[in-house]
Amino acid sequence: MIQTVALTGATGFIGSHIVEKLLSSGFHVRALTRSPPAAGQRNGLTWVRGSLEDESALNELVYGAQVVVHCAGHVRGKNLLTFTQANVEGSLRLLNAAENSLSCKRYLFISSLAARHPELSWYAQSKVAAEQQLIENASSVSIGIFRPTAVYGPRDKELQPVFTWLLRGLLPQTGSSATQLSFLHVYDFAEAVAKWITADVHNETPYELCDGRPSGYRWSDLQEIGESIRHKPVKVLKIPLPLLKSIAMLSTQVSRLTGKEPMLTQSKIGELTHIDWSATNVMITSNIGWTPTIQLERALRDGLF
Ligand SMILES: NC(=O)c1ccc[n+]([C@@H]2O[C@H](COP(=O)([O-])OP(=O)(O)OC[C@H]3O[C@@H](n4cnc5c(N)ncnc54)[C@H](OP(=O)(O)O)[C@@H]3O)[C@@H](O)[C@H]2O)c1
């Protein structure tokens, strides 16, 4: 039987790739959108107009779906409340719709590696709170949790400028030179979601996901990768903490004037300067058989970002 997947966040960077992967794998997708969907129909895709705040839209979204993939989330916000409303309350409202649907049996929550350290930022705190409360409140629906590291690839806006500058010969470094970073290509991430659905393994323990490079990347590794692709030097530009703090203050003030969520806040600096963002795929690989195929160097060399 063809499975129907109810998906949130389909208009965003990662969610748009999940839509493509699920459709090409033969699933039917019901996707939530806050804005009018583009004209034209795609086979297997039904847009449902509404938001995480709208209970009737969520009921419509999950109608007839066996699986929920909850990818919508706030990655920017001016205070804890903004994150809590979207990432915790929105996730619980969607769980409630899934529980009431009778058809939904499984719910995949796209959390973040940041949830490993809730003390670092409001974002991290909201993701771990959502994970815990979903598990506590679920009864007929089984919960799965993905904690991806930094995801990049076509249509990404966050890391794309960093990699573009790296290939032009300049690498802005936030945090210490000893920092361990990790990355994951969005094609591999979308593949992991499809694999989770078909594997049908029930496990609430969060799965970390990364591109599988042992111990991750130091800033000097990124510099070396850039140099080997360019065949020219890459200059590392260390951004001092006081400068980061000033940019965060400015960004917060600008956001008050424009009404848009700030790019950088004092809270986000905790994540940016954290020393260990290495991750491991051991648990997800052994449970559902997913392994990543795209390492950062290849993606940068082949322009897959
Ligand atoms: N990008 C990464 O490196 C990364 C790493 C780890 C985890 N994640 C997680 O992955 C998910 C997707 O991230 P992304 O990078 O794709 O972010 P994104 O491009 O900003 O997309 C966010 C999506 O969530 C939707 N959304 C936000 N608030 C909503 C609400 N109240 N109601 C309905 N839809 C709402 C947005 O809809 P609109 O288009 O209408 O704004 C958009 O579709 C997030 O949960 C994020 O925490 C991302």
PDBQT file of the ligand as one rigid body, heavy atoms in Angstrom, charges set to zero:
ROOT
HETATM    1  N1  LIG A 401      19.210  23.829   8.699  1.00  0.00    +0.000 N 
HETATM    2  C1  LIG A 401      19.901  23.169   9.611  1.00  0.00    +0.000 C 
HETATM    3  O1  LIG A 401      21.148  23.163   9.598  1.00  0.00    +0.000 OA
HETATM    4  C2  LIG A 401      19.200  22.396  10.698  1.00  0.00    +0.000 A 
HETATM    5  C3  LIG A 401      19.965  21.619  11.575  1.00  0.00    +0.000 A 
HETATM    6  C4  LIG A 401      19.318  20.894  12.575  1.00  0.00    +0.000 A 
HETATM    7  C5  LIG A 401      17.936  20.931  12.679  1.00  0.00    +0.000 A 
HETATM    8  N2  LIG A 401      17.211  21.711  11.819  1.00  0.00    +0.000 N 
HETATM    9  C6  LIG A 401      15.748  21.711  11.962  1.00  0.00    +0.000 C 
HETATM   10  O2  LIG A 401      15.178  21.357  10.714  1.00  0.00    +0.000 OA
HETATM   11  C7  LIG A 401      13.936  22.028  10.535  1.00  0.00    +0.000 C 
HETATM   12  C8  LIG A 401      13.924  22.755   9.207  1.00  0.00    +0.000 C 
HETATM   13  O3  LIG A 401      14.990  23.692   9.188  1.00  0.00    +0.000 OA
HETATM   14  P1  LIG A 401      15.301  24.554   7.888  1.00  0.00    +0.000 P 
HETATM   15  O4  LIG A 401      16.744  24.877   7.912  1.00  0.00    +0.000 OA
HETATM   16  O5  LIG A 401      14.703  23.932   6.692  1.00  0.00    +0.000 OA
HETATM   17  O6  LIG A 401      14.503  25.890   8.254  1.00  0.00    +0.000 OA
HETATM   18  P2  LIG A 401      13.707  26.900   7.315  1.00  0.00    +0.000 P 
HETATM   19  O7  LIG A 401      14.244  26.910   5.938  1.00  0.00    +0.000 OA
HETATM   20  O8  LIG A 401      13.651  28.175   8.093  1.00  0.00    +0.000 OA
HETATM   21  O9  LIG A 401      12.238  26.253   7.251  1.00  0.00    +0.000 OA
HETATM   22  C9  LIG A 401      11.389  26.317   8.359  1.00  0.00    +0.000 C 
HETATM   23  C10 LIG A 401      10.038  25.792   7.919  1.00  0.00    +0.000 C 
HETATM   24  O10 LIG A 401       9.167  25.786   9.050  1.00  0.00    +0.000 OA
HETATM   25  C11 LIG A 401       7.960  26.473   8.681  1.00  0.00    +0.000 C 
HETATM   26  N3  LIG A 401       7.362  27.074   9.862  1.00  0.00    +0.000 N 
HETATM   27  C12 LIG A 401       7.965  27.790  10.837  1.00  0.00    +0.000 A 
HETATM   28  N4  LIG A 401       7.071  28.166  11.757  1.00  0.00    +0.000 NA
HETATM   29  C13 LIG A 401       5.874  27.662  11.355  1.00  0.00    +0.000 A 
HETATM   30  C14 LIG A 401       4.566  27.725  11.882  1.00  0.00    +0.000 A 
HETATM   31  N5  LIG A 401       4.292  28.393  13.017  1.00  0.00    +0.000 N 
HETATM   32  N6  LIG A 401       3.573  27.106  11.207  1.00  0.00    +0.000 NA
HETATM   33  C15 LIG A 401       3.826  26.433  10.064  1.00  0.00    +0.000 A 
HETATM   34  N7  LIG A 401       5.045  26.350   9.509  1.00  0.00    +0.000 NA
HETATM   35  C16 LIG A 401       6.057  26.965  10.151  1.00  0.00    +0.000 A 
HETATM   36  C17 LIG A 401       8.402  27.498   7.661  1.00  0.00    +0.000 C 
HETATM   37  O11 LIG A 401       7.288  27.980   6.943  1.00  0.00    +0.000 OA
HETATM   38  P3  LIG A 401       7.356  29.359   6.095  1.00  0.00    +0.000 P 
HETATM   39  O12 LIG A 401       8.007  28.996   4.769  1.00  0.00    +0.000 OA
HETATM   40  O13 LIG A 401       5.949  29.772   5.960  1.00  0.00    +0.000 OA
HETATM   41  O14 LIG A 401       8.184  30.323   6.900  1.00  0.00    +0.000 OA
HETATM   42  C18 LIG A 401       9.352  26.639   6.839  1.00  0.00    +0.000 C 
HETATM   43  O15 LIG A 401       8.637  25.803   5.970  1.00  0.00    +0.000 OA
HETATM   44  C19 LIG A 401      13.764  22.950  11.739  1.00  0.00    +0.000 C 
HETATM   45  O16 LIG A 401      12.924  22.309  12.677  1.00  0.00    +0.000 OA
HETATM   46  C20 LIG A 401      15.174  23.077  12.302  1.00  0.00    +0.000 C 
HETATM   47  O17 LIG A 401      15.159  23.290  13.691  1.00  0.00    +0.000 OA
HETATM   48  C21 LIG A 401      17.811  22.450  10.834  1.00  0.00    +0.000 A 
ENDROOT
TORSDOF 0
